[in-house]
């Protein structure tokens, strides 16, 4: 009797151990599934964050920092704008004011005449021009009869005595005429641009062509026939649908309008 009870007890313990082991494995499986799902959701969320969302989050972060700085300044009894302006130098402030003034002058986007449009285009192109000061200083050194590298290493504090004047030559005279041209200059058509300048010009032209190809002016007075849309997005959608299905539905719609549809 005692032997049978001991064997039954040992068998019950074995089943309990197996059950505990099974429960442990199930818990590990559930934890692994939750971890995998969490990782999958996190990766999917990262993929959904586009550049626009990143920019929006960056704007929200900057706004939060601005509000926090304003609250801290008010807590200290200071003016938030005045405290913020202490972070900028005089040069940065002048550059910002010039930028605002230029933006205000260019705020008129309406078309007045060809001269006004050409002037606006010219002003925009001027912002993209980066002068080659190294080449200019080299031409100026030859025209002024200075030793090579004088203007690039010239120190204004040392005075004009540091300028080493080279003897006057025919090359210097030609360089002076080439650099300081006026209405009476007979030299023309002899300027040869560098390869970098040509590449910049070609890239600028290609950029303008690409921008012009993507530009679409909104035509407010365009006659589009019947109004079949409720908003701008619906108008664009209907236009896309009509591009592919009008050849099949034109006759049906005409029959409905005539009242002869079957």
FIZA-172719 format. One record per residue (C-alpha): x, z, y; chain; residue number from 1. Coordinates in nm, 3 decimals. Layout:
REM residues N
+---------+---------+---------+--------+-----+
:    east :      up :   north : chaine : num :
+---------+---------+---------+--------+-----+
:       X :       Z :       Y :      A : NUM :
...
+---------+---------+---------+--------+-----+
This chain:
REM residues 262
+---------+---------+---------+--------+-----+
:    east :      up :   north : chaine : num :
+---------+---------+---------+--------+-----+
:   0.000 :   0.000 :   0.000 :      A :   1 :
:   0.276 :   0.093 :   0.242 :      A :   2 :
:   0.470 :  -0.225 :   0.160 :      A :   3 :
:   0.164 :  -0.439 :   0.233 :      A :   4 :
:   0.106 :  -0.267 :   0.568 :      A :   5 :
:   0.470 :  -0.314 :   0.667 :      A :   6 :
:   0.454 :  -0.684 :   0.578 :      A :   7 :
:   0.130 :  -0.725 :   0.776 :      A :   8 :
:   0.285 :  -0.546 :   1.074 :      A :   9 :
:   0.591 :  -0.766 :   1.062 :      A :  10 :
:   0.372 :  -1.077 :   1.045 :      A :  11 :
:   0.166 :  -0.957 :   1.345 :      A :  12 :
:   0.484 :  -0.899 :   1.547 :      A :  13 :
:   0.602 :  -1.245 :   1.463 :      A :  14 :
:   0.279 :  -1.399 :   1.586 :      A :  15 :
:   0.297 :  -1.189 :   1.902 :      A :  16 :
:   0.651 :  -1.304 :   1.963 :      A :  17 :
:   0.544 :  -1.663 :   1.914 :      A :  18 :
:   0.254 :  -1.618 :   2.152 :      A :  19 :
:   0.480 :  -1.460 :   2.414 :      A :  20 :
:   0.727 :  -1.745 :   2.371 :      A :  21 :
:   0.446 :  -1.998 :   2.408 :      A :  22 :
:   0.319 :  -1.826 :   2.723 :      A :  23 :
:   0.669 :  -1.828 :   2.866 :      A :  24 :
:   0.709 :  -2.199 :   2.794 :      A :  25 :
:   0.372 :  -2.273 :   2.951 :      A :  26 :
:   0.470 :  -2.081 :   3.264 :      A :  27 :
:   0.796 :  -2.272 :   3.287 :      A :  28 :
:   0.608 :  -2.600 :   3.241 :      A :  29 :
:   0.360 :  -2.508 :   3.514 :      A :  30 :
:   0.641 :  -2.402 :   3.750 :      A :  31 :
:   0.829 :  -2.725 :   3.682 :      A :  32 :
:   0.513 :  -2.930 :   3.745 :      A :  33 :
:   0.451 :  -2.750 :   4.075 :      A :  34 :
:   0.813 :  -2.804 :   4.182 :      A :  35 :
:   0.798 :  -3.173 :   4.094 :      A :  36 :
:   0.471 :  -3.216 :   4.279 :      A :  37 :
:   0.608 :  -3.033 :   4.583 :      A :  38 :
:   0.917 :  -3.254 :   4.581 :      A :  39 :
:   0.702 :  -3.566 :   4.545 :      A :  40 :
:   0.475 :  -3.466 :   4.834 :      A :  41 :
:   0.774 :  -3.382 :   5.053 :      A :  42 :
:   0.942 :  -3.716 :   4.980 :      A :  43 :
:   0.617 :  -3.903 :   5.045 :      A :  44 :
:   0.577 :  -3.720 :   5.375 :      A :  45 :
:   0.929 :  -3.815 :   5.481 :      A :  46 :
:   0.861 :  -4.179 :   5.401 :      A :  47 :
:   0.548 :  -4.173 :   5.614 :      A :  48 :
:   0.738 :  -4.049 :   5.919 :      A :  49 :
:   0.811 :  -4.369 :   6.108 :      A :  50 :
:   1.018 :  -4.424 :   6.418 :      A :  51 :
:   0.708 :  -4.386 :   6.634 :      A :  52 :
:   0.626 :  -4.052 :   6.474 :      A :  53 :
:   0.984 :  -3.938 :   6.521 :      A :  54 :
:   0.966 :  -4.032 :   6.890 :      A :  55 :
:   0.635 :  -3.848 :   6.924 :      A :  56 :
:   0.783 :  -3.536 :   6.763 :      A :  57 :
:   1.083 :  -3.560 :   6.994 :      A :  58 :
:   0.854 :  -3.577 :   7.298 :      A :  59 :
:   0.661 :  -3.276 :   7.173 :      A :  60 :
:   0.985 :  -3.085 :   7.120 :      A :  61 :
:   1.104 :  -3.164 :   7.472 :      A :  62 :
:   0.766 :  -3.064 :   7.613 :      A :  63 :
:   0.782 :  -2.734 :   7.425 :      A :  64 :
:   1.132 :  -2.669 :   7.560 :      A :  65 :
:   1.016 :  -2.749 :   7.914 :      A :  66 :
:   0.720 :  -2.513 :   7.886 :      A :  67 :
:   0.942 :  -2.240 :   7.744 :      A :  68 :
:   1.196 :  -2.279 :   8.027 :      A :  69 :
:   0.913 :  -2.272 :   8.281 :      A :  70 :
:   0.771 :  -1.954 :   8.129 :      A :  71 :
:   1.115 :  -1.790 :   8.128 :      A :  72 :
:   1.170 :  -1.885 :   8.493 :      A :  73 :
:   0.830 :  -1.745 :   8.593 :      A :  74 :
:   0.908 :  -1.425 :   8.404 :      A :  75 :
:   1.231 :  -1.390 :   8.605 :      A :  76 :
:   1.044 :  -1.466 :   8.928 :      A :  77 :
:   1.226 :  -1.796 :   8.989 :      A :  78 :
:   1.109 :  -2.148 :   9.067 :      A :  79 :
:   1.125 :  -2.356 :   8.747 :      A :  80 :
:   1.190 :  -2.687 :   8.925 :      A :  81 :
:   1.464 :  -2.536 :   9.140 :      A :  82 :
:   1.631 :  -2.382 :   8.836 :      A :  83 :
:   1.615 :  -2.716 :   8.655 :      A :  84 :
:   1.768 :  -2.902 :   8.948 :      A :  85 :
:   2.077 :  -2.680 :   8.936 :      A :  86 :
:   2.174 :  -2.859 :   8.613 :      A :  87 :
:   2.223 :  -3.195 :   8.790 :      A :  88 :
:   2.514 :  -3.302 :   9.006 :      A :  89 :
:   2.482 :  -3.471 :   9.345 :      A :  90 :
:   2.585 :  -3.805 :   9.195 :      A :  91 :
:   2.322 :  -3.779 :   8.921 :      A :  92 :
:   2.056 :  -3.685 :   9.176 :      A :  93 :
:   2.148 :  -3.981 :   9.400 :      A :  94 :
:   2.140 :  -4.217 :   9.102 :      A :  95 :
:   1.798 :  -4.085 :   8.999 :      A :  96 :
:   1.658 :  -4.128 :   9.351 :      A :  97 :
:   1.791 :  -4.484 :   9.366 :      A :  98 :
:   1.632 :  -4.557 :   9.029 :      A :  99 :
:   1.295 :  -4.425 :   9.148 :      A : 100 :
:   1.318 :  -4.627 :   9.469 :      A : 101 :
:   1.407 :  -4.943 :   9.275 :      A : 102 :
:   1.120 :  -4.881 :   9.034 :      A : 103 :
:   0.881 :  -4.837 :   9.326 :      A : 104 :
:   0.995 :  -5.163 :   9.483 :      A : 105 :
:   0.946 :  -5.348 :   9.156 :      A : 106 :
:   0.605 :  -5.196 :   9.083 :      A : 107 :
:   0.428 :  -5.511 :   9.204 :      A : 108 :
:   0.377 :  -5.714 :   8.886 :      A : 109 :
:   0.133 :  -5.966 :   9.030 :      A : 110 :
:   0.229 :  -6.329 :   9.074 :      A : 111 :
:   0.251 :  -6.428 :   9.441 :      A : 112 :
:   0.460 :  -6.744 :   9.445 :      A : 113 :
:   0.752 :  -6.908 :   9.270 :      A : 114 :
:   1.008 :  -6.769 :   9.515 :      A : 115 :
:   0.888 :  -6.413 :   9.457 :      A : 116 :
:   0.896 :  -6.458 :   9.078 :      A : 117 :
:   1.247 :  -6.610 :   9.095 :      A : 118 :
:   1.369 :  -6.320 :   9.308 :      A : 119 :
:   1.229 :  -6.065 :   9.061 :      A : 120 :
:   1.399 :  -6.249 :   8.777 :      A : 121 :
:   1.727 :  -6.259 :   8.969 :      A : 122 :
:   1.712 :  -5.885 :   9.037 :      A : 123 :
:   1.651 :  -5.810 :   8.670 :      A : 124 :
:   1.942 :  -6.029 :   8.566 :      A : 125 :
:   2.169 :  -5.850 :   8.813 :      A : 126 :
:   2.110 :  -5.524 :   8.628 :      A : 127 :
:   2.261 :  -5.679 :   8.314 :      A : 128 :
:   2.576 :  -5.811 :   8.481 :      A : 129 :
:   2.891 :  -5.616 :   8.398 :      A : 130 :
:   3.174 :  -5.728 :   8.629 :      A : 131 :
:   3.517 :  -5.782 :   8.478 :      A : 132 :
:   3.725 :  -5.566 :   8.711 :      A : 133 :
:   4.043 :  -5.620 :   8.512 :      A : 134 :
:   4.037 :  -5.997 :   8.561 :      A : 135 :
:   3.938 :  -5.952 :   8.926 :      A : 136 :
:   4.230 :  -5.717 :   8.991 :      A : 137 :
:   4.468 :  -5.962 :   8.825 :      A : 138 :
:   4.346 :  -6.246 :   9.050 :      A : 139 :
:   4.365 :  -6.020 :   9.353 :      A : 140 :
:   4.720 :  -5.915 :   9.269 :      A : 141 :
:   4.830 :  -6.278 :   9.257 :      A : 142 :
:   4.643 :  -6.362 :   9.578 :      A : 143 :
:   4.790 :  -6.064 :   9.767 :      A : 144 :
:   5.138 :  -6.116 :   9.627 :      A : 145 :
:   5.147 :  -5.784 :   9.444 :      A : 146 :
:   5.336 :  -5.704 :   9.129 :      A : 147 :
:   5.134 :  -5.719 :   8.805 :      A : 148 :
:   4.953 :  -5.394 :   8.732 :      A : 149 :
:   4.975 :  -5.267 :   9.089 :      A : 150 :
:   4.603 :  -5.244 :   9.157 :      A : 151 :
:   4.525 :  -5.093 :   8.818 :      A : 152 :
:   4.779 :  -4.813 :   8.874 :      A : 153 :
:   4.736 :  -4.783 :   9.252 :      A : 154 :
:   4.696 :  -4.429 :   9.383 :      A : 155 :
:   4.511 :  -4.405 :   9.714 :      A : 156 :
:   4.678 :  -4.072 :   9.798 :      A : 157 :
:   5.027 :  -4.218 :   9.785 :      A : 158 :
:   4.946 :  -4.466 :  10.062 :      A : 159 :
:   5.032 :  -4.833 :  10.101 :      A : 160 :
:   5.403 :  -4.774 :  10.039 :      A : 161 :
:   5.339 :  -4.779 :   9.664 :      A : 162 :
:   5.227 :  -5.145 :   9.676 :      A : 163 :
:   5.509 :  -5.371 :   9.565 :      A : 164 :
:   5.474 :  -5.703 :   9.745 :      A : 165 :
:   5.610 :  -6.006 :   9.563 :      A : 166 :
:   5.748 :  -6.306 :   9.750 :      A : 167 :
:   5.496 :  -6.565 :   9.870 :      A : 168 :
:   5.470 :  -6.867 :   9.642 :      A : 169 :
:   5.252 :  -7.173 :   9.599 :      A : 170 :
:   5.077 :  -7.000 :   9.311 :      A : 171 :
:   4.990 :  -6.713 :   9.543 :      A : 172 :
:   4.843 :  -6.948 :   9.802 :      A : 173 :
:   4.633 :  -7.127 :   9.542 :      A : 174 :
:   4.516 :  -6.794 :   9.401 :      A : 175 :
:   4.418 :  -6.676 :   9.749 :      A : 176 :
:   4.219 :  -6.994 :   9.813 :      A : 177 :
:   4.057 :  -6.963 :   9.472 :      A : 178 :
:   3.964 :  -6.597 :   9.520 :      A : 179 :
:   3.843 :  -6.613 :   9.880 :      A : 180 :
:   3.640 :  -6.933 :   9.884 :      A : 181 :
:   3.410 :  -7.025 :  10.170 :      A : 182 :
:   3.201 :  -7.319 :  10.287 :      A : 183 :
:   3.512 :  -7.518 :  10.383 :      A : 184 :
:   3.685 :  -7.481 :  10.047 :      A : 185 :
:   3.746 :  -7.813 :   9.874 :      A : 186 :
:   3.816 :  -7.655 :   9.534 :      A : 187 :
:   3.523 :  -7.664 :   9.295 :      A : 188 :
:   3.452 :  -7.712 :   8.927 :      A : 189 :
:   3.784 :  -7.565 :   8.817 :      A : 190 :
:   3.661 :  -7.225 :   8.698 :      A : 191 :
:   3.683 :  -7.191 :   8.320 :      A : 192 :
:   3.489 :  -6.896 :   8.177 :      A : 193 :
:   3.629 :  -6.690 :   7.895 :      A : 194 :
:   3.494 :  -6.691 :   7.542 :      A : 195 :
:   3.343 :  -6.345 :   7.592 :      A : 196 :
:   3.159 :  -6.463 :   7.903 :      A : 197 :
:   3.022 :  -6.764 :   7.714 :      A : 198 :
:   2.907 :  -6.540 :   7.429 :      A : 199 :
:   2.731 :  -6.307 :   7.674 :      A : 200 :
:   2.555 :  -6.600 :   7.839 :      A : 201 :
:   2.442 :  -6.745 :   7.505 :      A : 202 :
:   2.314 :  -6.407 :   7.384 :      A : 203 :
:   2.126 :  -6.360 :   7.713 :      A : 204 :
:   1.962 :  -6.704 :   7.681 :      A : 205 :
:   1.865 :  -6.640 :   7.319 :      A : 206 :
:   1.722 :  -6.303 :   7.415 :      A : 207 :
:   1.513 :  -6.461 :   7.693 :      A : 208 :
:   1.386 :  -6.732 :   7.458 :      A : 209 :
:   1.290 :  -6.476 :   7.195 :      A : 210 :
:   1.117 :  -6.258 :   7.455 :      A : 211 :
:   0.928 :  -6.555 :   7.596 :      A : 212 :
:   0.816 :  -6.659 :   7.247 :      A : 213 :
:   0.672 :  -6.315 :   7.177 :      A : 214 :
:   0.503 :  -6.282 :   7.515 :      A : 215 :
:   0.128 :  -6.336 :   7.521 :      A : 216 :
:  -0.052 :  -6.325 :   7.852 :      A : 217 :
:  -0.396 :  -6.169 :   7.843 :      A : 218 :
:  -0.648 :  -6.423 :   7.967 :      A : 219 :
:  -0.935 :  -6.237 :   8.126 :      A : 220 :
:  -1.145 :  -6.542 :   8.213 :      A : 221 :
:  -1.107 :  -6.725 :   7.886 :      A : 222 :
:  -1.430 :  -6.871 :   7.750 :      A : 223 :
:  -1.454 :  -6.754 :   7.390 :      A : 224 :
:  -1.811 :  -6.862 :   7.320 :      A : 225 :
:  -2.049 :  -6.616 :   7.157 :      A : 226 :
:  -1.962 :  -6.247 :   7.164 :      A : 227 :
:  -1.921 :  -6.148 :   6.799 :      A : 228 :
:  -1.721 :  -5.828 :   6.845 :      A : 229 :
:  -1.774 :  -5.473 :   6.965 :      A : 230 :
:  -1.421 :  -5.391 :   7.082 :      A : 231 :
:  -1.074 :  -5.543 :   7.113 :      A : 232 :
:  -0.965 :  -5.450 :   6.760 :      A : 233 :
:  -1.281 :  -5.603 :   6.616 :      A : 234 :
:  -1.223 :  -5.921 :   6.819 :      A : 235 :
:  -0.873 :  -5.960 :   6.675 :      A : 236 :
:  -1.004 :  -5.895 :   6.323 :      A : 237 :
:  -1.282 :  -6.152 :   6.361 :      A : 238 :
:  -1.031 :  -6.404 :   6.492 :      A : 239 :
:  -0.810 :  -6.356 :   6.186 :      A : 240 :
:  -1.107 :  -6.386 :   5.949 :      A : 241 :
:  -1.228 :  -6.701 :   6.125 :      A : 242 :
:  -0.887 :  -6.858 :   6.083 :      A : 243 :
:  -0.926 :  -6.861 :   5.704 :      A : 244 :
:  -1.303 :  -6.869 :   5.640 :      A : 245 :
:  -1.452 :  -7.077 :   5.921 :      A : 246 :
:  -1.412 :  -7.395 :   5.719 :      A : 247 :
:  -1.645 :  -7.244 :   5.455 :      A : 248 :
:  -1.896 :  -7.065 :   5.677 :      A : 249 :
:  -1.941 :  -7.309 :   5.966 :      A : 250 :
:  -2.219 :  -7.505 :   5.796 :      A : 251 :
:  -2.394 :  -7.187 :   5.677 :      A : 252 :
:  -2.393 :  -7.034 :   6.025 :      A : 253 :
:  -2.518 :  -7.359 :   6.176 :      A : 254 :
:  -2.804 :  -7.364 :   5.923 :      A : 255 :
:  -2.898 :  -7.008 :   6.013 :      A : 256 :
:  -2.900 :  -7.097 :   6.382 :      A : 257 :
:  -3.121 :  -7.401 :   6.318 :      A : 258 :
:  -3.346 :  -7.199 :   6.088 :      A : 259 :
:  -3.299 :  -7.440 :   5.799 :      A : 260 :
:  -3.099 :  -7.211 :   5.574 :      A : 261 :
:  -3.225 :  -7.187 :   5.216 :      A : 262 :
+---------+---------+---------+--------+-----+
